[in-house]
Amino acid sequence: MKSVTKAKMDKLNFYIVDVFAEEKYQGNQLAVFTATPDLTGEQMQQIAKEMNYSETTFVLSSEQRAGGYDVRIFTPAQEVPFAGHPTLGTAFIIQREIIQEPVERVNLNLAIGQIPVTLHYQQERVDILWMQQKPPTFHQIIEGERVAEVLNLEVGDLDSRFPIREVSTGIPFMIVPLRTHAALKRAKVNRDKYFQLIEGTEAKCIFLFCPETNKPENDLSARMFGDYLGVPEDPATGSANGCLAGYLVEYGYFGEGGIDLRVEQGYEMGRPSLLLLKAHKENGEISVSVGGKAIAIAKGEFV
């Protein structure tokens, strides 16, 4: 295996960002490496494993191509075609460190295609970032008893009014509606049953949600389990929340019409996170946007 330190480069700069965080040391941690055209995919995977965050991103060049910046995303275990908090956090760093002036939008060229991120400012500093995800697609419905076993829950903990279903806006998730916050907090993955379950599913990650929250101003609580990707639990999952937004509209969870919601995640991990969801259906297609804040934490250089 080629050593990362043997790559032909002058230096390898990186930034650490907390995404979907209301304040420092909350939300989901992200490492962003800038100007990395000489790294191989194998080297990027080594670095992502070394950082050991749920995702690490690599901006391949400080120059745009086709109106966007080429970016690759890695978990500690594998490359992924799309992920939510890496998309927002990377756009945040591109504006701050590469563009270095206020812009309305930053486009990221990801494996699933170009994803636009809209930036809103307060006193010339980025406040909220919004990404427009791909329209959701809906796949197989999964039996509740099997999922309850995986999560060490009772079938009665599931909200039987709505199905457990695979949904994708670029990467598929198994969306699991629960009745209570107590059930959400009690959920614990049985890894053997989990890996047996995902042998027959396109979605390899499980996303739970319920209508009870830690904070009264929020609308839903959620958790995400993704051992398959090397992420046992994730404190804030933008891609999964995009799938959730599509699911909520498709099944009329809040009645007819679109949604404009606040979703909390990460409380069970001690990393409180806030994700903003907007979605509506028009001409049979659901439009999904996920937003939140990003906070710069650190910068450094690999030696």
Buried (B, 14 or more C-beta within 10 A) or exposed (E): EEEBEEBEBEEBBBBBBBBBBEEEEBBBBBBBBBBBBEBEEEBBBBBBBEBEBBBBBBBBBEEBEEEBBBBBBBBBBEBBEBBBBBBBBBBBBBBBBBBEEEBEBBBBBBEBEEBBBBBEEEEEEBEBBBBBBBBBBBBBEBEBEBBBBBBEBEEEBBBEEBBBBBBBBBBBBBBBBBBBBEBBBBBEBEEEBBBEBBEEBEBBBBBBBBBBBEEEEBBBBBBBBBBBBBBEBBBBBBBBBBBBBBBBBBBEBBEEEBBBBBBBBBBBBEBBBBBBBBBBBEEEEBBBBBBBBBBBBEBEEBE
